[in-house]
Amino acid sequence: MEANQRIARISAHLHPSNPQMEREHAILRREGCRAKGGAPGFKVAILGAAGGIGQPLAMLMKMNPLVSVLHLYDVVNSPGVTADISHMDTGAVVRGFLGQQQLESALTGVDLVVIPAGVPRKPGMTRDDLFNINAGIVKTLCEGIAKCCPNAIVNLISNPVNSTVPIAAEVFKKAGTYDPKKLLGVTMLDVVRANTFVAEVLGLDPREVNVPVVGGQTSLFLHTGGTEYLTKRIQDGGTEVVQAKAGTGSATLSMAYAAVKFADACLRGLRGDAGIVECAFVASQVTELPFFASKVKLGRGGAEEVHQLGPLNEYERVGLEKAKKELEASIQKGISFIRK
């Protein structure tokens, strides 16, 4: 009898005979149909899900089998993005959240937070130009994380990462929730570019190349005996895309791909998979600086082990010293933003 009733309700929903019946069975639409859906996995929130990076990032995360619930938050347009992505026939259940008043709901109970929120780079804009706008955005979002999901792993994409990661750390310290292993600045796009550009030069499949890029976002050098040409091209990769798009955008699609690649590694670490090693900008003792990008071992606790650099050749030693000078100023700028 119960099965027959369910069939009748679904049939009425698909072929409503009159407006009254259509209204009666409206509950079958939207979230009602998906309430019991979803595969076992992790709860992920994307903050800035309606932006140029956020939208493709949300789509790719919806395709990840390790995601059971996907929360999409933004201050504008998140309902539309949520409706669109929710139609994809993959396991993750998608829920949208709009505006500051819904931030806490978006973050409650989340295992992994991915933050692409912020304004994009525009032609002629340096990463320092982005700072004043994006610093305030990151501060607000991290205050929400500290309150609602203090144990979540945080993947921070918002530019400039060399400053926004220290900002996030200071916010979490003030709230008493700071776990340095769970705050990771996403530098994966530098690695993705390095793999691609090195593969081009060597005539290899980029999927078979793994180039460690250490230092920080753009304050980087290849830790593989990389040439000056390749290092500079990776450093200028964002500018290359901004110029090619002629003022219509920045490196949003490749960044979304890189972010999902890194988020997937974090989720596999949370699942307990062994041997998950990626580059990230984290609290570090590799150098005298408080943060540095290098290889980290990912696990249930986040960045459970930060790898040392190992032997450096002369080119790499020069690159390291140059990167440290640039990084020191960026890190201090982030710390001072919160402590001022």
C-alpha positions as CSV (number, residue, x, y, z in Angstrom):
1,M,0.0,0.0,0.0
2,E,2.8,2.5,0.9
3,A,4.6,1.7,-2.3
4,N,1.5,2.4,-4.3
5,Q,0.9,5.7,-2.6
6,R,4.5,6.8,-3.3
7,I,4.1,5.8,-7.0
8,A,0.8,7.8,-7.1
9,R,2.4,10.9,-5.6
10,I,5.3,10.7,-8.0
11,S,2.9,10.2,-11.0
12,A,0.9,13.2,-9.9
13,H,4.0,15.3,-9.6
14,L,5.1,14.3,-13.1
15,H,1.7,14.7,-14.7
16,P,-0.4,17.2,-12.6
17,S,-4.0,17.2,-13.7
18,N,-4.8,20.6,-12.2
19,P,-3.1,23.5,-10.4
20,Q,-4.4,22.4,-7.0
21,M,-2.8,19.0,-7.3
22,E,0.4,20.6,-8.5
23,R,0.6,22.8,-5.4
24,E,-0.3,19.8,-3.2
25,H,2.7,17.8,-4.4
26,A,5.2,20.7,-4.6
27,I,7.0,19.2,-1.7
28,L,8.4,16.6,-4.1
29,R,10.4,19.3,-5.7
30,R,13.8,20.6,-4.7
31,E,15.2,19.6,-1.4
32,G,12.4,17.3,-0.6
33,C,13.5,14.9,-3.3
34,R,17.1,15.0,-2.2
35,A,16.7,14.9,1.5
36,K,17.6,11.1,1.6
37,G,20.1,11.4,-1.2
38,G,23.9,11.5,-1.0
39,A,26.6,9.0,-0.6
40,P,28.7,8.4,2.6
41,G,31.5,10.9,2.7
42,F,32.4,14.4,4.0
43,K,30.6,17.7,4.5
44,V,32.3,20.4,2.5
45,A,31.6,24.2,2.4
46,I,32.7,26.5,-0.4
47,L,32.8,30.2,0.7
48,G,32.6,32.4,-2.4
49,A,30.8,29.8,-4.4
50,A,29.2,32.2,-6.9
51,G,32.4,33.8,-8.1
52,G,34.6,33.1,-11.1
53,I,36.6,30.4,-9.2
54,G,33.7,29.4,-6.9
55,Q,31.3,28.2,-9.7
56,P,33.6,25.8,-11.5
57,L,35.0,24.7,-8.1
58,A,31.5,23.9,-6.9
59,M,30.8,22.0,-10.0
60,L,33.9,19.9,-9.7
61,M,33.4,19.3,-6.0
62,K,29.8,18.1,-6.7
63,M,31.5,15.4,-8.9
64,N,33.8,14.2,-6.1
65,P,32.6,10.9,-4.7
66,L,34.1,11.7,-1.3
67,V,31.7,14.6,-0.8
68,S,28.3,13.7,0.7
69,V,27.0,17.2,1.5
70,L,28.1,20.4,-0.4
71,H,27.3,23.8,1.1
72,L,27.6,26.8,-1.3
73,Y,27.9,30.2,0.4
74,D,28.2,33.6,-1.1
75,V,27.0,37.2,-0.5
76,V,25.3,37.2,-4.0
77,N,23.9,34.8,-6.5
78,S,24.4,31.6,-4.5
79,P,20.7,30.4,-4.9
80,G,21.1,30.3,-8.6
81,V,24.4,28.5,-8.5
82,T,23.0,26.0,-6.0
83,A,19.9,25.3,-8.2
84,D,22.1,24.8,-11.2
85,I,24.6,22.4,-9.6
86,S,22.0,20.6,-7.6
87,H,20.6,19.1,-10.9
88,M,23.8,17.1,-11.5
89,D,23.2,13.4,-10.9
90,T,26.0,12.8,-8.5
91,G,25.9,11.7,-4.9
92,A,26.5,14.9,-3.0
93,V,23.5,16.8,-1.7
94,V,23.8,20.5,-2.4
95,R,22.5,23.3,-0.2
96,G,22.8,27.1,-0.8
97,F,23.4,29.9,1.7
98,L,23.1,33.6,0.9
99,G,24.5,36.5,2.9
100,Q,26.2,37.1,6.2
101,Q,23.1,36.1,8.1
102,Q,23.4,32.5,6.7
103,L,27.2,32.1,7.1
104,E,26.9,30.2,10.4
105,S,24.4,27.8,9.0
106,A,26.7,27.2,6.0
107,L,29.6,26.3,8.3
108,T,27.9,24.2,11.0
109,G,29.3,20.6,11.1
110,V,31.6,21.0,8.1
111,D,34.7,18.8,7.7
112,L,36.5,20.8,5.0
113,V,36.1,24.6,4.2
114,V,37.4,25.8,0.8
115,I,37.7,29.6,0.5
116,P,37.9,31.2,-2.9
117,A,36.1,34.3,-1.8
118,G,37.4,37.7,-2.7
119,V,37.8,40.0,-5.7
120,P,39.8,38.8,-8.7
121,R,42.9,40.3,-10.2
122,K,42.4,42.8,-12.9
123,P,44.8,44.1,-15.5
124,G,47.6,46.1,-13.9
125,M,46.5,45.0,-10.4
126,T,49.3,43.6,-8.2
127,R,48.6,41.1,-5.4
128,D,49.2,43.9,-2.9
129,D,46.3,45.8,-4.5
130,L,44.1,42.9,-3.6
131,F,45.1,43.0,0.0
132,N,42.9,45.6,1.6
133,I,39.7,44.2,0.0
134,N,40.3,40.5,0.5
135,A,41.9,40.8,4.0
136,G,38.6,42.0,5.4
137,I,36.6,39.2,3.6
138,V,38.9,36.5,4.9
139,K,38.8,37.9,8.5
140,T,35.0,37.7,8.5
141,L,34.8,34.2,7.1
142,C,37.4,32.9,9.5
143,E,35.6,34.3,12.5
144,G,32.6,32.2,11.3
145,I,34.7,29.1,11.0
146,A,36.2,29.6,14.5
147,K,32.7,29.7,15.9
148,C,30.9,27.0,13.9
149,C,33.4,24.4,12.7
150,P,36.7,25.0,14.6
151,N,37.9,21.5,13.9
152,A,37.5,21.7,10.1
153,I,40.4,21.7,7.7
154,V,40.6,25.0,5.9
155,N,41.8,25.4,2.3
156,L,42.5,29.1,1.7
157,I,42.6,30.3,-1.9
158,S,41.8,34.0,-1.4
159,N,44.6,36.3,-2.7
160,P,47.2,37.1,-1.7
161,V,47.6,33.7,0.1
162,N,51.0,34.7,1.5
163,S,49.1,37.3,3.6
164,T,45.6,35.8,4.0
165,V,46.9,32.6,5.7
166,P,48.6,34.6,8.4
167,I,45.4,36.6,8.7
168,A,43.4,33.4,9.2
169,A,45.9,32.2,11.8
170,E,45.6,35.3,13.8
171,V,41.8,35.2,13.8
172,F,41.9,31.6,15.0
173,K,44.5,32.4,17.7
174,K,42.2,35.2,19.0
175,A,39.3,32.8,19.1
176,G,41.4,30.1,20.8
177,T,40.8,27.6,18.0
178,Y,44.0,27.7,16.1
179,D,45.4,24.4,14.9
180,P,48.3,25.1,12.5
181,K,47.9,21.6,10.9
182,K,44.4,22.5,9.7
183,L,45.1,25.8,8.0
184,L,46.5,25.3,4.5
185,G,47.1,27.9,1.9
186,V,46.4,26.5,-1.6
187,T,49.5,26.8,-3.8
188,M,48.5,23.9,-6.0
189,L,48.0,26.1,-9.1
190,D,51.8,26.8,-9.1
191,V,52.4,23.0,-9.0
192,V,49.8,22.4,-11.7
193,R,51.5,25.0,-13.9
194,A,54.9,23.6,-13.2
195,N,53.8,20.1,-14.1
196,T,52.3,21.4,-17.4
197,F,55.2,23.7,-18.4
198,V,57.9,21.1,-17.5
199,A,56.0,18.4,-19.4
200,E,55.9,20.7,-22.5
201,V,59.6,21.3,-22.4
202,L,60.4,17.6,-21.9
203,G,57.7,16.2,-24.2
204,L,56.0,14.3,-21.4
205,D,52.5,13.7,-20.3
206,P,51.9,16.2,-17.5
207,R,50.0,13.6,-15.5
208,E,53.3,11.8,-15.2
209,V,55.2,14.9,-13.9
210,N,55.3,16.0,-10.3
211,V,57.3,19.2,-9.7
212,P,57.5,20.5,-6.1
213,V,57.1,24.3,-6.0
214,V,58.2,25.7,-2.7
215,G,58.3,29.2,-1.0
216,G,54.9,30.8,-1.4
217,Q,52.4,32.0,-3.9
218,T,54.5,33.7,-6.7
219,S,57.4,34.0,-4.1
220,L,58.5,30.5,-5.3
221,F,61.1,28.4,-7.0
222,L,61.2,24.9,-8.4
223,H,62.8,22.4,-6.2
224,T,63.9,20.2,-9.1
225,G,66.8,22.1,-10.6
226,G,64.3,24.1,-12.5
227,T,65.5,26.7,-15.0
228,E,65.0,30.4,-14.6
229,Y,62.7,30.5,-17.6
230,L,60.3,27.9,-16.1
231,T,60.4,29.5,-12.6
232,K,59.6,32.9,-14.1
233,R,56.8,31.5,-16.3
234,I,55.1,29.9,-13.3
235,Q,55.5,33.1,-11.2
236,D,53.9,35.1,-14.1
237,G,51.3,32.5,-14.9
238,G,48.4,34.5,-13.4
239,T,49.5,37.6,-15.3
240,E,49.7,35.6,-18.5
241,V,46.0,34.6,-18.2
242,V,44.9,38.1,-17.1
243,Q,46.5,39.6,-20.2
244,A,45.1,36.8,-22.5
245,K,41.6,37.4,-21.2
246,A,42.1,41.1,-22.0
247,G,40.4,42.4,-18.9
248,T,37.5,40.0,-18.8
249,G,38.8,37.8,-16.1
250,S,41.7,36.0,-14.3
251,A,42.9,32.4,-13.9
252,T,39.6,31.1,-12.6
253,L,39.2,27.7,-14.4
254,S,42.8,26.4,-13.8
255,M,42.6,27.7,-10.2
256,A,39.3,25.8,-9.7
257,Y,40.9,22.6,-11.1
258,A,43.9,23.0,-8.8
259,A,41.8,23.8,-5.8
260,V,39.7,20.6,-6.3
261,K,42.8,18.6,-6.8
262,F,44.2,19.8,-3.5
263,A,40.8,19.5,-1.7
264,D,40.5,15.9,-2.9
265,A,44.0,15.2,-1.4
266,C,42.8,16.6,1.9
267,L,39.6,14.5,1.8
268,R,41.6,11.3,1.1
269,G,43.8,12.3,4.0
270,L,40.7,12.7,6.2
271,R,39.6,9.2,5.0
272,G,42.8,7.8,6.3
273,D,44.6,7.1,3.0
274,A,48.3,6.7,3.3
275,G,51.0,8.5,1.4
276,I,49.1,11.7,0.5
277,V,51.8,14.3,-0.1
278,E,51.2,17.7,-1.7
279,C,52.7,21.2,-1.6
280,A,50.9,23.8,0.6
281,F,51.6,27.1,2.4
282,V,51.5,26.2,6.1
283,A,52.9,27.0,9.5
284,S,56.4,25.8,9.1
285,Q,59.9,25.4,10.7
286,V,61.5,24.7,7.3
287,T,62.9,28.2,7.4
288,E,63.0,31.0,10.0
289,L,59.7,32.3,8.6
290,P,56.5,31.3,10.4
291,F,54.9,30.2,7.2
292,F,56.3,28.5,4.1
293,A,55.2,26.4,1.1
294,S,56.7,23.0,0.8
295,K,55.6,19.4,0.7
296,V,53.3,18.3,3.5
297,K,51.9,14.9,4.4
298,L,48.1,15.0,4.6
299,G,46.1,12.9,7.0
300,R,43.1,13.0,9.4
301,G,44.7,15.9,11.3
302,G,45.4,18.0,8.2
303,A,49.1,18.7,7.4
304,E,50.4,16.1,9.8
305,E,54.1,16.4,8.6
306,V,55.9,19.2,6.9
307,H,58.8,18.0,4.8
308,Q,62.2,19.6,4.9
309,L,63.6,20.9,1.6
310,G,66.6,18.6,1.5
311,P,69.8,19.5,-0.4
312,L,69.7,22.6,-2.6
313,N,71.9,23.4,-5.6
314,E,73.2,27.0,-6.1
315,Y,70.3,28.0,-8.2
316,E,67.8,26.8,-5.6
317,R,69.7,28.5,-2.7
318,V,69.5,31.8,-4.5
319,G,65.8,31.2,-5.2
320,L,65.2,30.4,-1.5
321,E,66.8,33.6,-0.3
322,K,64.9,35.7,-2.7
323,A,61.6,34.0,-1.8
324,K,62.2,34.4,1.9
325,K,62.6,38.2,1.5
326,E,59.4,38.6,-0.4
327,L,57.5,36.2,1.9
328,E,58.6,37.9,5.1
329,A,57.0,41.2,4.1
330,S,53.7,39.5,2.9
331,I,53.4,37.5,6.1
332,Q,54.0,40.5,8.4
333,K,51.4,42.4,6.4
334,G,48.8,39.8,7.2
335,I,49.7,39.6,10.9
336,S,49.7,43.3,11.3
337,F,46.2,43.6,9.7
338,I,44.7,41.7,12.6
339,R,47.0,43.0,15.4
340,K,46.7,46.7,14.5
